[in-house]
Every structure is written in structure tokens, then in C-alpha cells.
Amino acid sequence: KVCSCPGLGRSPDHVSAALTGMMTHLEIFEEYSKDRAEALKNYYSYARDKDIYLSFTLVNPQGDRSKTPSEHIKNEFHTLGVLEEKPQGIIVRGAKMLGTAAILAEEVVVGVFNPLKEGVDDKYAVSFALPLNTKGIKILSRKSYEIGSNKFDSPLSHQFDENDAVVYFDDVFVPWERVFIYKNTEMCRQQFLATGADVLMDVQGMARYAVKLHFLTGLAHQLTEATGVNEIPAVRESLAELACCATNIEGLFRGLINNPDRHNEYYIPNRSQLYACQVLLQSTYPKVIENIRKLSGGGVIMLPSSYIDLANPEIRDLIEKTQYSTLLAPIERVKLLKLVWDAIGSEFASRHTQYEMFYSGAPFIALSRVYEKYDWDFAKSMSKGILDSIDVS
């Protein structure tokens, strides 16, 4: 059985968790609009019962990032917006990203994470869900890391590339029963930050991340064993640092799920703790990759070009002479180092580094969430207690 833990960023349960999180605070949608709340409730039941594989696009495409969508005068529908309202629904036009696994998913949930100006950006403030084969939906995928690869040379990217994409809506009709938010900038923000949506989907992501770090830590240890350096004190320190990262993240994850807040009949992980975890995740991953790169040296670069080389007796003989290890047979050493490279240095690996660094948004956004949710009054009460006890009279 092949474990997918090192390769999938957004597995099928990710957006499902977000949708579930919206349902934990259905009253927020009901206060906004009974009709939109009913649409969300019905869609949740449909997606749950049909076990729909969902992607989502919550981010506006990058253009001039100093402007909101309405300020792009020359390209009014660069960002997805409402083109027309009809009795049966709405017509939308424009692009959204990052549709991770959109080429694999059945449907897409559209929302807005970017800041919008009330009264100005209203037509861009929409949320809905549609099948990805709806007329007018076009998926512009990035380069596939899987095409042309094979399991020997690219053991991760060959199996786990989920292809991020820009999704363009070319005058697409959305029926009212699939519209969750319509021209309401504040509700677009509430959809994720005032419900359990961002918490549950990011807890799912944190579980994935914790397992991923254990995978990378184990892989690093295998690498140092194969190269005979695992008992060198400096190498043991590096491996111990990796083990600390993996253990700490797992501990944070377990703390989250065992210290929930209660909302109605639901138990939801603490938002303040989650946001603090997100900041640590963003900064930890690049350090882990850099650590393993240092342990790898040039071995991950000087590898046979392809598994096809093994079919040539003369080349295979040279490979077996040059890929030496006291622990592994030459071909097994090649397999290990190709796995290491696919995890830390290939295009697939570089995408994962970028992905983890911005998984929760830009670092300053993640930090601002921590600042907003942290209990400053409790923290300051301790120092204030000491100050109040000092009598200067």
C-alpha cells in the first residue's frame, strides 16, 4: 500500500471540511438570507450524500495587487464578478484561483478571501458551487509534473501531483439554488472567518502537515544511514532538529483537537491556537527542506538520468560501480536518492515548499490573525498584577 502523506496538499476531505465548517454556523447565513442559507444547507446535503470531490477557488487572480477588483478599470472582469442577474440565477464572468486539484475534482466551491470594499466591490462578492463541467467553465492548469514521469525517477510527482489551476468563468450561469452569497462583501468574510470553515479545513491541513514532517524526517534518516554519516554528532543534531519539528507539530495538532471550543452542538478547535500553529507551519517547512538539502549534498544531483539506463547492460554496470553504499545495493541507493530529490528539489518539491509557505495566506496575514485572536488581557493581567502590587507611597 502506498502512503499519500508526502504528496497531497489538498486531498478530497479538505474542501469537505470547509463546507462542514460553514454548516456549524448556519445561523450566520440565516441572519444574512434565509434563501441563501437554504441553498447552502441543501448543497451540503447533496455533496455529503453523493460524496462529491470538491475543489475551491477563493483567491482573486494576481493583477495589480495594490488595487481591489473594481479599481482594475481596463479589465473589469479580471476577477470573477456578477455580469447579470436573471430570475433563475446569475451570470458570472472572470477568473479565480488557486483551483488545487480542479482537473481531478467533480465540482468547485467559489468564494472570496481577498479584501473587498463595501459598496464598491459588491459585484465581486459572491459565493457559489458548480460542477466543473458546467458550460463556460474553463480550467487553465499549470504544467503537470506527472506527465512524462515514471515511478522510479519521480516516485512522488508521478503519483501525487494535484495540479493547481486558474478557473475562468466565461459567462457562466449559476442557478439561485447554488448561490450562497450574493453581492455582500461582509458576508464573504464571515463565510470563513466567522464560521468553522477555516478552522476545520486548516485542522485537516495540519494533520496532513504533521504526517508529512514525519515522512521527511524518516527519509532524512534513511539518507544519512545510506551515506554512512548518521552517527556523526553534527548529523545527529540535524536529525534531532527534524525530529523536534515533526514532534512539535504533531503535539500542536493533538492539542488542537483535544482542546476544542463548543458552538451549539458542535466542538470546534480553538481558532486562536490554530492561527498560532499556522504561523509556525509557514516558517518551519522551508527550514526542514534546507536541513535535508544540507544532509543530501551532491548525491541527489549525481544520479542516473532515467530508469531506461538500467536496461542498458553497459550503463547499468557503471551505475552499480559508482552508486556505492555500505548499507544498500546500488540500485536501491539510486531509488532512495531519487525519492529524496523528488521530496526536496524537483519542480514538484519546489511547488510544495511554495505551497506550505503560503498555505494560510501571506505570512503577514497569518500573523495579523494571531494578533487579533490572542488573549492580550489575560497575558497582560500577570504583569499588571505585579505592577499593581508595588507601593511607591
TILOMI-221525 format. One line per 3 residues: number of its first residue (from 1); their letters; for each residue x, z, y of N, C-alpha, C. Coordinates in steps of 0.02 Angstrom, whole numbers, plus 50000, padded with zeros to 5 digits. Each point is the difference from the previous one (the first is absolute). Layout:
BEGIN
NUM = A = X/Z/Y/X/Z/Y/X/Z/Y ~ ...
This chain:
BEGIN
1 = KVC = 50042/50000/49940/49958/50000/50060/50044/50000/50062 ~ 49986/49955/50046/50040/49995/50062/49968/50042/50054 ~ 50040/50042/50033/49975/50042/50054/50003/49961/50066
4 = SCP = 49946/50001/50038/49997/49963/50063/50022/50042/50060 ~ 50020/50063/49986/50013/50046/50056/50051/49975/50050 ~ 50053/49964/49981/50048/49981/50051/49981/49939/50040
7 = GLG = 49946/49966/49982/49989/49935/50030/49938/49990/50042 ~ 49947/50037/49989/49938/49987/50036/49994/50046/50060 ~ 49989/49970/50059/49990/50039/50060/49927/50021/50006
10 = RSP = 49955/49952/49993/49929/50016/50005/49965/49976/49936 ~ 49996/50044/49953/49966/49984/49937/49924/50001/50013 ~ 49960/49977/49952/49928/49992/50012/49963/50063/50021
13 = DHV = 50029/50059/49986/49965/50062/50018/50010/50020/50072 ~ 50042/49964/50037/50017/50020/50069/49941/49991/50047 ~ 49974/49939/50005/49944/49987/50046/49937/50034/49973
16 = SAA = 49994/50006/49935/49943/50036/49971/49999/50072/50026 ~ 50060/50031/50005/50005/50068/50026/49978/50003/50073 ~ 50018/49949/50039/49979/49998/50070/49925/49996/50006
19 = LTG = 49969/49958/49959/49928/49992/50002/49965/50065/49980 ~ 50028/50033/49951/49974/50065/49979/50005/50051/50056 ~ 50056/49998/50037/50010/50045/50056/49949/49990/50055
22 = MMT = 49979/49938/50011/49947/49988/50049/49934/50032/49979 ~ 49988/49998/49936/49937/50027/49974/49998/50076/50004 ~ 50057/50033/50001/50000/50073/50005/49975/50024/50068
25 = HLE = 50002/49955/50050/49976/50016/50067/49947/49948/50022 ~ 49954/49986/49955/49949/49949/50014/49959/50018/50062 ~ 49996/50064/50016/49960/50021/50058/50028/49972/50065
28 = IFE = 50065/49987/50002/50029/49970/50061/49973/49930/50010 ~ 49993/49963/49946/49971/49933/50004/49925/50004/50016 ~ 49967/50050/49973/49928/50008/50013/49986/50017/50073
31 = EYS = 50044/50041/50029/49993/50016/50071/50011/49938/50044 ~ 50043/49957/49977/50014/49938/50036/49943/49950/49992 ~ 49980/49987/49938/49947/49951/49986/49973/50010/49929
34 = KDR = 49936/50012/49994/49970/50007/49934/50008/49937/49958 ~ 49994/49942/50033/50006/49936/49964/50071/49989/49975 ~ 50050/50015/50043/50069/49989/49979/50019/50050/49946
37 = AEA = 49975/50061/50004/50013/50050/49949/49970/49979/49933 ~ 49940/49972/50003/49968/49976/49938/50039/49943/49969 ~ 50027/49956/50044/50041/49944/49975/50062/50026/49964
40 = LKN = 50033/50050/50030/50060/50029/49969/49983/50034/49934 ~ 49945/50038/50000/49980/50035/49940/49985/49952/49943 ~ 49965/49947/50015/49983/49951/49948/50062/49962/49976
43 = YYS = 50044/49985/50047/50061/49963/49980/50044/50045/49956 ~ 50005/50063/50017/50039/50046/49959/49974/50001/49928 ~ 49935/50006/49993/49970/50001/49933/50014/49935/49963
46 = YAR = 49994/49945/50035/50014/49934/49970/50072/49995/49977 ~ 50048/50017/50044/50071/49995/49983/50019/50047/49944 ~ 49971/50060/50001/50013/50049/49947/49973/49976/49933
49 = DKD = 49938/49979/49999/49968/49982/49936/50030/49936/49971 ~ 50020/49953/50043/50030/49938/49977/50076/50005/49991 ~ 50029/50058/50019/50072/50011/49995/50038/49944/50036
52 = IYL = 49981/49989/50063/50029/49946/50040/50072/50016/50020 ~ 50044/49952/49993/50069/50006/50024/50000/49980/50073 ~ 50014/50049/50044/49996/49989/50072/50069/49997/50032
55 = SFT = 50007/49954/50046/50056/50001/50047/49970/50021/50068 ~ 50043/50016/50049/49972/50010/50066/50047/49973/50054 ~ 49971/49983/50057/50038/49977/50058/49977/50041/50059
58 = LVN = 50044/50045/50022/49983/50047/50053/50041/49988/50063 ~ 50050/49958/49996/50047/49992/50055/49990/49932/50034 ~ 50001/50001/50067/49995/49937/50037/50067/49963/49995
61 = PQG = 49998/49934/49997/50063/49962/49995/50044/50010/50061 ~ 50064/49999/49989/50046/50009/50056/50002/49938/50044 ~ 49989/50011/50063/50009/49947/50050/50041/50031/50055
64 = DRS = 49970/50010/50057/50030/50040/50052/49977/50072/49989 ~ 50044/50041/49973/49980/50067/49978/49988/50048/50059 ~ 50016/49977/50060/49986/50042/50059/49928/49992/50024
67 = KTP = 49963/49953/49970/49932/49986/50021/49950/50017/49945 ~ 49938/50017/50021/49946/50008/49953/49969/49930/49987 ~ 49959/49992/49949/49974/49933/49983/49968/49962/50057
70 = SEH = 49961/50034/50042/49965/49965/50054/50048/49974/50054 ~ 50061/50026/50002/50049/49979/50050/50038/49937/49980 ~ 49990/49977/49938/50030/49937/49979/49955/49942/50023
73 = IKN = 50004/49986/50064/49953/49953/50032/50006/49931/49969 ~ 50059/49978/49984/50010/49932/49975/49979/49993/49927 ~ 49991/50056/49966/49982/49997/49929/49950/50056/49987
76 = EFH = 49938/49988/50021/49948/50051/49997/49988/50027/49931 ~ 50007/49957/49948/49987/50021/49932/50063/50000/49957 ~ 50056/50018/50032/50060/50013/49962/49986/50058/49952
79 = TLG = 49971/50053/50026/49975/50055/49959/49927/49988/49981 ~ 49981/50019/49940/49931/49990/49978/49952/50033/50048 ~ 49948/49961/50019/49948/50027/50043/49933/49966/49985
82 = VLE = 49949/50026/50031/49932/49973/49989/49991/49938/50044 ~ 49986/49945/49969/49989/49937/50035/49927/49993/50020 ~ 49955/50022/49955/49929/49989/50011/49960/50050/49959
85 = EKP = 49943/50020/50028/49954/50044/49964/49938/49961/49981 ~ 49978/50007/49937/49941/49967/49975/49952/50052/49971 ~ 49937/49982/49990/49953/50047/49972/50022/50027/49931
88 = QGI = 50032/49957/49961/50020/50019/49932/50069/50033/49996 ~ 50038/49996/50055/50068/50027/49997/50042/49977/50059 ~ 50065/49999/49990/50046/49981/50054/50049/49946/49976
91 = IVR = 50026/49962/50048/50053/49951/49987/50064/50028/50029 ~ 50053/50003/49959/50064/50026/50024/50053/49946/49996 ~ 50049/50007/50045/50056/49952/50002/50064/50039/50017
94 = GAK = 50055/49979/49969/50065/50030/50016/50035/50028/49940 ~ 50058/50031/50013/50044/50022/49946/50005/50076/49996 ~ 50014/50024/49940/50016/50070/49988/50056/50004/49949
97 = MLG = 50036/50055/50001/50053/50012/49950/50002/50075/49985 ~ 50038/50023/49954/50041/49967/49950/49961/50003/49935 ~ 49976/49944/49979/49959/49998/49940/50042/50007/49938
100 = TAA = 50024/50060/49987/50040/50012/49940/49958/49987/49938 ~ 50026/49957/49957/49967/49980/49937/49935/49961/50012 ~ 49992/49972/50060/49939/49961/50014/49992/49941/49952
103 = ILA = 50057/49971/49979/49995/49943/49955/49978/50021/49929 ~ 50003/50065/49987/49980/50026/49934/49932/50033/50001 ~ 49979/50024/50059/49939/50041/50005/49937/49957/49997
106 = EEV = 49944/50033/49990/49935/49967/49999/49967/49999/50069 ~ 50007/50055/50037/49969/50005/50065/50048/50032/50050 ~ 49983/49994/50064/50041/50030/50052/49957/50042/50046
109 = VVG = 50025/50060/50017/49968/50043/50049/50038/49990/50066 ~ 49964/49985/50053/50030/49988/50065/49984/50059/50046 ~ 50050/50023/50036/49991/50054/50048/50050/49993/50056
112 = VFN = 50007/50052/50040/50046/49997/50057/50039/50066/50005 ~ 50066/49995/49996/50043/50058/50011/50033/49998/50069 ~ 50003/49941/50030/50033/49993/50065/49957/50030/50056
115 = PLK = 50031/50025/50053/49962/50025/50058/49959/49944/50032 ~ 49938/50016/50018/49956/49954/50034/49972/50033/50063 ~ 49988/49960/50051/49973/50026/50063/49924/49994/49999
118 = EGV = 49967/50057/50009/49927/50001/50000/49973/49958/50058 ~ 49949/49960/49985/49969/49958/50050/50037/49935/50013 ~ 50061/49995/49975/50041/49940/50011/50014/49964/49934
121 = DDK = 50017/50039/49949/50017/49972/49935/49943/50006/49949 ~ 49939/50008/50023/49944/50015/49955/49990/49948/49946 ~ 50010/49937/50017/49985/49948/49950/50051/49999/49943
124 = YAV = 50056/50036/50010/50050/50005/49947/49991/50064/49958 ~ 49951/50041/50021/49988/50064/49967/49948/49992/49946 ~ 50020/49973/49943/49953/49988/49945/50032/50021/49934
127 = SFA = 49957/50017/49953/50022/50016/49932/49948/49972/49952 ~ 50025/49969/49947/49954/49970/49951/50039/49988/49935 ~ 49966/49976/49950/50031/49983/49936/49970/49935/49974
130 = LPL = 50042/49958/49972/49978/49935/49974/50041/49980/49938 ~ 49971/49960/49956/50040/49970/49947/50053/49954/50030 ~ 50059/49998/49970/50054/49960/50029/49990/49925/49987
133 = NTK = 49951/49982/49960/49985/49929/49992/49943/49977/50045 ~ 49982/50042/50050/49948/49981/50047/50022/49939/50040 ~ 49955/49955/50013/50015/49940/50038/50030/50017/50068
136 = GIK = 50057/49971/50015/50033/50011/50064/50056/50051/49999 ~ 50005/50040/49946/50056/50047/49995/50061/49964/49972 ~ 50055/50006/50036/50062/49967/49980/50056/50051/49996
139 = ILS = 50037/49999/49945/50052/50048/49988/50068/49967/50009 ~ 50039/50025/50047/50067/49973/50014/50051/50050/49974 ~ 50022/49990/49938/50044/50048/49967/50072/49989/50020
142 = RKS = 50038/50055/50001/50072/49993/50008/50029/49968/49937 ~ 50065/49986/50003/50035/49971/49943/49992/50046/49939 ~ 49985/49971/49943/49995/50038/49939/50069/50014/49971
145 = YEI = 50013/50063/49983/50063/50018/49968/49995/49991/49924 ~ 49940/49987/49977/49989/49993/49928/50010/49928/49976 ~ 49981/49953/50042/50003/49929/49979/50073/49980/49986
148 = GSN = 50010/49972/49942/50067/49977/49981/50045/50054/49972 ~ 49976/50062/49998/50041/50054/49974/49985/50011/49926 ~ 50038/50043/49969/49989/50018/49930/50015/50073/49991
151 = KFD = 49979/50027/49944/50004/50072/49989/50072/50024/49994 ~ 50044/49960/49974/50070/50020/49991/50036/50006/50067 ~ 49992/49949/50042/50036/49999/50064/49965/50040/50054
154 = SPL = 49934/50005/49997/49961/50035/50051/49947/50044/49967 ~ 50022/50054/49968/49954/50040/49959/49942/50032/50039 ~ 50008/50012/50064/49946/50029/50040/49959/49946/50035
157 = SHQ = 50034/49958/50039/49963/49950/50039/49964/49950/49956 ~ 50025/49989/49939/49967/49955/49954/49931/50024/49980 ~ 49990/50066/50002/49937/50029/49976/49957/50031/50054
160 = FDE = 50032/50025/50053/49963/50044/50045/49994/49975/50072 ~ 50015/49938/50013/49993/49975/50069/49927/49993/50017 ~ 49979/50034/50053/49928/50001/50017/49983/49958/50060
163 = NDA = 50048/49964/50028/49989/49950/50052/49955/50022/50059 ~ 50034/50021/50052/49964/50014/50063/49978/49934/50032 ~ 49949/50004/50042/49973/49938/50028/49964/50012/50066
166 = VVY = 50001/49949/50041/49955/49996/50058/49936/49969/49974 ~ 49944/50031/50017/49935/49972/49980/49966/49973/50063 ~ 49985/49935/49998/49969/49967/50058/49927/49987/49985
169 = FDD = 49958/50018/50048/49928/49991/49993/49979/49942/50046 ~ 49986/49944/49969/49986/49938/50037/49924/49992/50007 ~ 49972/50035/50050/49928/49999/50013/49961/50021/49937
172 = VFV = 50015/50060/49978/49972/50027/49938/49936/50040/50014 ~ 49949/49987/49960/49936/50036/50006/50003/50065/49961 ~ 49981/50055/50033/49998/50066/49968/49928/50026/50005
175 = PWE = 49965/50007/49944/49931/50026/50003/49999/50073/50022 ~ 49946/50020/50033/49995/50069/50025/50010/50052/49946 ~ 49979/49985/49939/50008/50050/49947/50073/50012/49980
178 = RVF = 50046/49959/50027/50072/50010/49989/50036/50023/50063 ~ 49965/50014/50053/50030/50021/50064/49994/50076/50006 ~ 50058/50034/50009/50002/50073/50004/50006/50024/50072
181 = IYK = 50033/49962/50042/50008/50017/50071/49993/49935/50040 ~ 49965/50005/50055/49989/49940/50041/50011/50015/50074 ~ 50053/49973/50027/50015/50005/50072/50001/50072/50026
184 = NTE = 50036/50043/49964/50005/50070/50021/50072/50023/49989 ~ 50038/50003/50054/50071/50016/49995/50012/50071/49974 ~ 49961/50048/50023/50009/50069/49978/49985/50008/49926
187 = MCR = 49950/49966/49976/49982/50006/49930/50053/49969/49955 ~ 50033/49949/50024/50056/49970/49962/50054/50052/49987 ~ 50012/50040/50050/50050/50054/49992/49973/50055/49954
190 = QQF = 49937/50018/50010/49969/50053/49959/49997/49981/49927 ~ 49993/49936/49986/49992/49977/49931/50055/50027/49954 ~ 50060/50006/50025/50055/50024/49959/50023/50070/50019
193 = LAT = 50005/50014/50065/50031/50062/50021/49951/50059/50002 ~ 49935/49987/49999/49951/50055/50000/49966/50008/49933 ~ 50016/49957/49953/49973/50006/49932/50057/50017/49953
196 = GAD = 49986/49999/49936/50053/50012/49951/50038/49938/49980 ~ 49988/49944/50035/50028/49936/49978/50076/49999/50001 ~ 50029/50015/50059/50073/49995/50003/50033/50054/49958
199 = VLM = 49967/50058/49992/50029/50053/49959/50003/49980/49926 ~ 49943/49977/49974/49998/49985/49929/50043/49939/49982 ~ 50000/49949/50043/50041/49942/49982/50074/50017/50006
202 = DVQ = 50019/50043/50046/50070/50017/50007/50022/50051/49948 ~ 49955/50042/49976/50017/50044/49944/50013/49957/49938 ~ 49960/49948/49990/50013/49954/49945/50069/49969/50008
205 = GMA = 50016/49980/50063/50066/49971/50013/50056/50049/49989 ~ 49988/50064/50015/50051/50050/49991/50014/50013/49925 ~ 49948/49998/49960/50010/50007/49927/50044/49944/49974
208 = RYA = 49986/49940/50023/50040/49941/49981/50072/50009/50023 ~ 50008/50024/50061/50066/50007/50030/50041/50052/49963 ~ 49968/50056/49980/50036/50052/49964/50027/49974/49934
211 = VKL = 49959/49962/49964/50022/49972/49936/50055/49948/50011 ~ 49994/49962/50054/50050/49949/50017/50069/50032/50011 ~ 50002/50057/50035/50064/50034/50013/50031/50026/49935
214 = HFL = 49958/50025/49955/50026/50021/49935/50030/49941/49962 ~ 49966/49943/50004/50026/49940/49968/50068/49981/50028 ~ 50006/49999/50066/50063/49981/50032/50056/50050/49985
217 = TGL = 49981/50064/49997/50050/50052/49984/50026/49992/49929 ~ 49954/49988/49953/50021/49988/49931/50042/49938/49992 ~ 49981/49948/50037/50037/49937/49997/50071/50010/50027
220 = AHQ = 50007/50038/50054/50066/50014/50028/50044/50038/49950 ~ 49970/50047/49964/50038/50038/49950/50022/49954/49944 ~ 49956/49956/49977/50019/49952/49948/50058/49957/50023
223 = LTE = 49997/49980/50063/50053/49958/50028/50067/50035/49998 ~ 50002/50062/50023/50064/50036/50002/50025/50016/49929 ~ 49955/50011/49953/50022/50009/49931/50032/49936/49973
226 = ATG = 49969/49943/50015/50026/49936/49975/50068/49983/50030 ~ 50012/50022/50061/50064/49986/50033/50050/50057/49992 ~ 49980/50053/49965/50046/50053/49983/50019/50047/50057
229 = VNE = 49957/50003/50052/50017/50043/50057/49954/50059/50008 ~ 49955/50009/49954/49947/50051/50009/50025/50071/50002 ~ 50062/50013/49975/50027/50067/50001/50047/50014/50058
232 = IPA = 50011/49950/50042/50041/50010/50060/49960/50044/50048 ~ 50030/50053/50027/49962/50047/50042/49962/49967/50058 ~ 50031/49954/50035/49967/49968/50057/49939/49960/49976
235 = VRE = 50006/49968/49941/49944/49962/49973/49944/50047/49978 ~ 50017/50056/49970/49950/50050/49980/49963/50025/50062 ~ 50035/50009/50055/49967/50021/50062/49949/49948/50023
238 = SLA = 50020/49936/49997/49954/49947/50020/49939/49998/49955 ~ 50011/50008/49936/49944/50000/49953/49955/50061/50011 ~ 50031/50057/50016/49961/50060/50014/49957/49991/50063
241 = ELA = 50027/49966/50050/49961/49986/50061/49939/49957/49984 ~ 50010/49950/49956/49944/49959/49979/49948/50042/49962 ~ 50024/50043/49956/49955/50043/49963/49961/50047/50046
244 = CCA = 50034/50024/50053/49966/50043/50049/49944/49962/50036 ~ 50014/49938/50019/49950/49959/50034/49939/49990/49955 ~ 50012/49981/49938/49945/49988/49953/49960/50064/49988
247 = TNI = 50036/50056/49990/49967/50064/49986/49961/50025/50060 ~ 50029/49993/50060/49966/50023/50061/49936/49961/50012 ~ 50003/49934/49992/49941/49959/50012/49946/50016/49949
250 = EGL = 50020/50009/49937/49950/50019/49950/49969/50067/50017 ~ 50042/50048/50024/49974/50065/50019/49951/49996/50058 ~ 50015/49957/50049/49954/49990/50056/49934/49971/49975
253 = FRG = 50005/49952/49954/49939/49970/49973/49958/50052/49963 ~ 50032/50039/49958/49962/50051/49962/49971/50052/50047 ~ 50036/50017/50053/49973/50046/50049/49938/49973/50035
256 = LIN = 50001/49935/50014/49943/49968/50032/49937/50005/49958 ~ 50007/49982/49937/49940/49996/49958/49975/50069/49978 ~ 50043/50051/50007/49980/50068/49980/49984/50045/50059
259 = NPD = 49999/49972/50060/49984/50039/50060/49952/49961/50044 ~ 49942/49982/49973/49955/49956/50038/49957/50036/50050 ~ 49972/49961/50045/49946/50024/50044/49934/49979/49970
262 = RHN = 49947/50036/50017/49934/49982/49974/49958/49970/50055 ~ 49968/49944/49984/49952/49968/50045/49938/49984/49960 ~ 49944/50032/50019/49939/49993/49960/50015/50020/49928
265 = EYY = 49986/49956/49953/50013/50016/49930/50066/49972/49976 ~ 50041/49975/50046/50063/49967/49982/50061/50042/50017 ~ 50050/49995/49958/50065/50031/50014/50049/49944/50019
268 = IPN = 50029/50006/50059/50042/49948/50027/50067/50030/50021 ~ 50056/49970/49981/50066/50026/50019/50006/50011/50075 ~ 50039/50050/50019/50008/50019/50069/50034/49945/50040
271 = RSQ = 49968/49979/50053/50024/49943/50040/50067/50015/50035 ~ 50007/50060/50025/50062/50019/50035/50059/49997/49953 ~ 49992/50027/49940/50054/49998/49950/50015/49928/49979
274 = LYA = 49948/49960/49993/50010/49931/49980/50041/49962/50052 ~ 49984/50008/50064/50035/49965/50052/50074/50020/50002 ~ 50014/50064/49989/50070/50022/49997/50036/49967/49942
277 = CQV = 49965/49994/49944/50030/49966/49941/50016/49928/50016 ~ 49955/49966/50036/50010/49930/50015/50064/49989/50040 ~ 50013/50045/50048/50061/49994/50040/50062/50006/49955
280 = LLQ = 49998/50048/49954/50056/50009/49955/50009/49941/49954 ~ 49945/49971/49977/50004/49942/49955/50034/49942/50035 ~ 49981/49987/50062/50027/49943/50037/50075/50005/50008
283 = STY = 50025/50061/50012/50072/50008/50012/50039/50009/49936 ~ 49968/50021/49946/50035/50013/49937/50019/49936/49964 ~ 49955/49952/49997/50012/49942/49957/50063/49961/50018
286 = PKV = 50012/49983/50064/50061/49963/50017/50063/50039/49979 ~ 49998/50067/50005/50058/50040/49981/50011/49997/49924 ~ 49946/50000/49962/50006/49995/49927/50031/49933/49981
289 = IEN = 49976/49946/50030/50027/49934/49985/50073/49996/50020 ~ 50018/50026/50058/50070/49999/50021/50044/50039/49952 ~ 49976/50056/49976/50037/50041/49953/50015/49961/49936
292 = IRK = 49949/49967/49974/50010/49962/49937/50045/49940/50012 ~ 49996/49969/50058/50045/49945/50017/50073/50023/49998 ~ 50013/50059/50027/50068/50027/49999/50023/50014/49928
295 = LSG = 49956/50023/49959/50017/50012/49930/50011/49935/49961 ~ 49969/49946/50024/50003/49937/49963/50065/49962/50012 ~ 50025/50002/50062/50059/49961/50015/49988/49926/49991
298 = GGV = 50052/49964/49977/49994/49928/49992/49972/49977/49934 ~ 49987/50048/49956/49977/49981/49933/49934/49963/50000 ~ 49956/50016/50047/49934/49968/50000/50003/49930/50030
301 = IML = 50056/49982/50029/50007/49933/50028/50034/49953/49950 ~ 50050/50025/49964/50037/49958/49954/49967/49998/49932 ~ 49943/49965/49998/49961/49993/49939/49989/49927/49982
304 = PSS = 49988/49985/49937/49985/49930/49982/49941/49973/50040 ~ 50001/49937/50015/49950/49971/50044/49931/49998/49969 ~ 49997/49995/49933/49934/49992/49968/50005/50015/49926
307 = YID = 49943/50016/49971/49997/50010/49928/50019/49937/49962 ~ 49995/49943/50033/50017/49936/49968/50074/49999/49981 ~ 50041/50037/50037/50071/50003/49985/50012/50027/49929
310 = LAN = 49955/50042/49977/50010/50031/49935/49991/49950/49943 ~ 49967/49945/50014/49990/49949/49948/50061/49956/49989 ~ 50047/50004/50047/50062/49961/49994/50053/50044/49968
313 = PEI = 50022/49983/49939/50047/50044/49964/50064/50014/50039 ~ 50026/49951/50035/50063/50010/50037/49989/50049/50058 ~ 49945/49990/50037/49986/50045/50057/49982/50069/49975
316 = RDL = 49962/50004/49946/49981/50065/49973/50062/50039/49978 ~ 50048/49965/49971/50062/50033/49979/50036/50030/50061 ~ 50000/49963/50056/50032/50026/50061/49962/50060/50027
319 = IEK = 49933/49996/49997/49960/50056/50023/50015/50062/49960 ~ 50005/49993/49936/50013/50057/49957/50070/50029/50010 ~ 50046/49957/50022/50068/50024/50015/50004/50036/50068
322 = TQY = 49959/49980/50046/50006/50026/50069/49951/50055/50017 ~ 49944/50003/49967/49950/50051/50015/50010/50060/49954 ~ 50054/50037/50014/50022/50054/49956/49968/50067/50020
325 = STL = 49982/50038/49949/49978/50069/50009/50015/50038/49937 ~ 50022/50063/50008/50014/50041/49941/49935/50024/49968 ~ 49945/49997/50038/49936/50026/49976/49954/49946/49974
328 = LAP = 50001/49941/50032/49953/49947/49985/50035/49937/49976 ~ 49965/49962/49957/50023/49934/49983/49997/49956/50063 ~ 50042/49948/50005/50003/49960/50061/49933/49973/50024
331 = IER = 49959/49975/49955/49935/49972/50021/49954/50056/50024 ~ 50004/50058/49968/49959/50057/50022/50022/50023/50070 ~ 50066/49997/50013/50024/50017/50067/49973/49952/50052
334 = VKL = 49999/49936/49983/49973/49949/50046/49926/50014/50014 ~ 49963/50015/49948/49929/50015/50008/49990/50060/50048 ~ 50039/50052/49990/49994/50060/50042/50015/49983/50073
337 = LKL = 50055/49965/50012/50020/49986/50069/49953/49951/50034 ~ 49971/49955/49962/49950/49956/50030/49937/50039/50020 ~ 49983/50050/49961/49943/50043/50018/50017/50040/50063
340 = VWD = 50061/50026/50004/50021/50037/50060/49996/49955/50061 ~ 50026/49939/49994/49999/49954/50058/49928/49983/50021 ~ 49957/49990/49952/49931/49983/50016/49964/50059/50033
343 = AIG = 50026/50061/49989/49970/50059/50030/50028/50016/50069 ~ 50062/49978/50014/50031/50021/50063/50023/49943/50046 ~ 50010/49939/49972/50032/49948/50040/49967/49932/50003
346 = SEF = 49956/49985/49955/49969/49934/49999/49949/49994/50057 ~ 49972/49940/50008/49946/49992/50049/49942/50047/49986 ~ 49985/50007/49936/49948/50046/49979/50016/50072/50023
349 = ASR = 50062/50020/49989/50021/50067/50019/49999/50010/50076 ~ 50021/49948/50037/50000/50005/50073/49929/50007/50026 ~ 49954/49964/49970/49930/50006/50020/49976/50072/49989
352 = HTQ = 50020/50030/49944/49978/50068/49986/50028/50050/50050 ~ 50063/49990/50021/50029/50044/50051/49961/49995/50065 ~ 49986/49938/50021/49961/49990/50061/49930/50029/49993
355 = YEM = 49971/49990/49942/49933/50025/49986/49996/50075/50005 ~ 50048/50035/49969/49998/50073/50000/50014/50028/50070 ~ 50042/49965/50039/50016/50024/50067/49939/49996/50047
358 = FYS = 49955/49952/49987/49943/49991/50044/49933/50008/49963 ~ 50002/50032/49942/49940/50009/49960/49946/50037/50038 ~ 50019/50048/50039/49951/50040/50038/49999/49981/50073
361 = GAP = 50022/49940/50016/50004/49978/50069/50070/50011/50027 ~ 50010/49983/50062/50065/50011/50032/50017/50074/50000 ~ 50064/50018/49995/50019/50071/49998/49973/50041/50058
364 = FIA = 49998/49972/50061/49976/50039/50056/49925/50015/49993 ~ 49963/49956/49966/49929/50013/49988/49992/50057/49950 ~ 50040/49997/49946/49997/50053/49950/50018/50068/50031
367 = LSR = 50050/50000/50044/50019/50063/50032/49947/50024/50049 ~ 49967/49954/50034/49947/50021/50047/49942/50032/49962 ~ 49986/49976/49940/49947/50030/49960/50018/50071/49981
370 = VYE = 50064/50011/49982/50022/50067/49983/49992/50046/50060 ~ 50019/49976/50059/49995/50041/50061/49928/50019/50014 ~ 49954/49952/49991/49930/50012/50015/49968/50050/49951
373 = KYD = 50021/49998/49937/49966/50040/49949/50034/50066/49985 ~ 50062/50009/50023/50035/50062/49984/49968/50060/50035 ~ 50000/50058/49968/49970/50060/50028/50050/50034/50046
376 = WDF = 50005/49976/50061/50048/50027/50048/49983/50072/50019 ~ 49936/50017/50004/49980/50067/50020/50025/50051/49949 ~ 49993/49984/49936/50025/50046/49949/50076/50008/50004
379 = AKS = 50035/49944/50007/50073/50002/50002/50025/50039/50061 ~ 49967/49990/50057/50022/50034/50061/49979/50074/50002 ~ 49950/50017/49960/49976/50070/50001/50054/50049/49978
382 = MSK = 50046/49977/49957/50052/50044/49976/50050/50016/50055 ~ 50022/49949/50035/50048/50013/50054/49966/50036/50059 ~ 49936/49983/50012/49964/50035/50053/49991/50073/49985
385 = GIL = 49991/50016/49935/49992/50070/49980/50062/50040/50017 ~ 50059/49970/49989/50062/50034/50016/50007/50008/50076 ~ 49986/49946/50036/50006/50003/50073/49952/50052/50030
388 = DSI = 49940/50003/49972/49951/50049/50027/50020/50072/49986 ~ 50040/50008/49948/50021/50069/49982/50057/50026/50043 ~ 50029/49956/50040/50057/50020/50042/49974/50028/50066
391 = DVS = 50014/50063/50011/49977/50034/50061/50059/50003/50050 ~ 49992/49968/50056/50054/49998/50050/49986/50049/50058 ~ 49947/50039/49994/49985/50048/50054/50044/50061/49997
